[in-house]
């Protein structure tokens, strides 16, 4: 579900992460592959000293049994936030579902879905479980 409340969770942390995303977008604009934004954002997170792990392996369980497969969100930040990047014309329901599934598979409550493919502005959404 989208976080529309006035009492936002992890507000300060999310604000810092979105600020870094905006800096990357302002420098690169739209039109690159997602991998370019991924690498650039990792650099920006490092420059701003924002705690993050790039593409971590996150285990998934089914009925308390671990699966052999894992998923790899683009970033986990502050040990509490999933950041998923896209470089598409517009965000769709399946992009939101992906982030919500990542949240369900972890103990994280907040996901940031960030689209660098939108022109003329960065598109982003807060998703809360």
N, C-alpha and C positions, 0 to 999 in steps of 0.2 A: 504494500500500500504506500502511496505517496505521503510524505510527512508534511502536512499542511498546518500543524498546530503552531501556536505562538510560543510554546514551551519546547523548543527544539532540543533534542538530545545531541550531545557532542557538538554544540554550536560553534565553539571556538576552534576546535580541531577541523571541522568540516570547512569553516571559513578559510582557514589557512591552506587547506588542500585545494579548494576551488580557486583561491588566489594564485596558487602555483600553476594550476591548469590554465587560467586566464593569461598568465605570463607566457606560457608556451604557445597558446593560440595567438596572442598578439605578435609573437615573433615569427611564427611559421604560417599562420592563416590556415585555411582549409585546403584539402586537396592531396595531402600525403597519405601514405598507408598508415594503418594503426601502429605498426611497429616503430615508425619514426616518432610518433607521439609518445609511445611507451618509453623509448630510450631517452628522449628529450625531457620527459617528465621526471624520470629517475634522476637525471642531472639536476633539474630544478629543485626536486625534493632534497637532494644532497646540499645544494647551495643554500637552501633555507633551513637546513638541519631539521627537516621534518622526518620523524621516525616512520620507516617503511620497509617492506620486503617486496622485492620485485618478483612476480610470478612464482609464489611459493606453492609447493605441493600440499594440498589440503585433502586429508582423508575423508572418505564418505562411508557411512555405515548403513546397513539395511537390517532392521530388527536386531540392532545391537551387534551385528556381525560386520566387521570391516570388509569393504570391497577391495579388490586388487586395484581397481581404477581409482585415480584421484583427479581432482580438478585443479586448475591453475588460474585463479583470478589474476588480473593484471597487477594489482597491488593489494597488500594488506597494510594498513597504516594505524599507528598508535595502538597496535594490538587490539583494535576495536572496530575498525572501519574497513569495508571492502570497497575498493575503487576499481570499477570496470570501465574500460575505454572502448569507444567505437569511433569509426571514421566513415559514417554513412550519411545519406541525404537527410534522413529523419529517424528518430528513435521509434521503435515499434514495441508491441506488447511482448514479443518473445525476448527482446533485450531486457525488459523489466523483469520478466519471469526468470531469466538467467540469474540476475542479481538476487532476486528473492530466494531462489533455490540455493545460491551460495550462502545466503544468510541462514537459511534453514539448516544447512549442513555444518554450520559453525555456531559458536556462541555469540557471534556478532549481531548487533541489532540495527546497525546503520550501513547502508550501501550508497555509494555515489556512482551514478551512471553518467558518464561524461562523453559527449559526442563532439569530436573535432571536425566532423565533416559538414556541419551546418554552416551556411554562409548567410549573413555577414557576422554572426555572433556565435560564441561558444554556447552549446546547449548542454544543460546538466539538470539532473534530478536527484533529490534525496529520496531514498526508499528505506522504509523502516519496517522491521518485523516485530 
